[in-house]
């Protein structure tokens, strides 16, 4: 546990907020500041219509200046059970609904400066349906052969971290 | 490519900066804002003293309120070759030096709101040495049996994303 001497809220936003805390140095004398991005967390879904296939979505990501193939995923709304986030985002982004969402594990994408925790689920017994997008989204859906998606990871062409983790889980389950 | 109508710099910091851009909605009329965390990127290292062992470091992470086991890693300094970042951080955090750093792949931890790209390397032909820490660091080093570290991932006790990715790479290489 760290003693916090001062905490300055720099920004409150839609997806994230930023605060700067003044804390003790871990060793020796004196204090230091840490920048902490606040985020409500997310849920990401490994959805496999057949054992050798996985559903990925593609959208343009401003922060990295390119369109990326990713697991279906979304932000947890205040107080929401991550499994409900997963069910909602799966259906909105891909049209698929699942009989069960099985928790696999969670991940901290960048614990050095952001509190976000992503809850990873496997969607079981999928049924296809209609995608329902918000107007701030433009999402392409594709069912990929798992091996082909994994080849993109290995050749540094699929870089989203949660997606690498979901794909490696699927590869190791074969 | 997105047209940016306005860009407001909210914060300039040590590890990260934050800007808020006003851009077109991807579909339909109107504009929206996106929050973008700027970050210089990082390098992370899979260092295996023997084929069944991996070097991990543990430090307290303010953003998530707990100490985490992670791959040795650090931030890229302006203009630095990521392989040099990897070599420096490996030596500073663990004492190990490597004959070669082999690029494996890269990852975007949170492309929805942050530009950070982490370059993942395998450290080859390791020699042990003395850890050299800065006074803002308090890092514990341990050589883990790979299988034991992987069991922590599977039981949701090792959550750092880059580390899950490095460990899965090592597990799939066996």
Interface residues (C-beta under 8 A of the other chain):
Chain A: X1 X2 X10 X11 X13 X14 X15 X16 X18 X20 X21 X23 X25 X26 X27 X28 X30 X32 X33 X34 X35 X36 X37 X39 X59 X60 X61 X62 X63 X64 X65 X68 X70 X105 X106 X107 X108 X109 X110 X111 X112 X113 X114 X115 X116 X117 X118 X133 X135 X136 X137 X138 X153 X154 X155 X156 X159 X160 X161 X162 X164 X165 X168 X169 X171 X172
Chain B: X1 X2 X10 X11 X13 X14 X15 X16 X18 X20 X21 X23 X25 X26 X27 X28 X30 X32 X33 X34 X35 X36 X37 X39 X59 X60 X61 X62 X63 X64 X65 X68 X70 X105 X106 X107 X108 X109 X110 X111 X112 X113 X114 X115 X116 X117 X118 X133 X135 X136 X137 X138 X153 X154 X155 X156 X159 X160 X161 X162 X164 X165 X168 X169 X171 X172
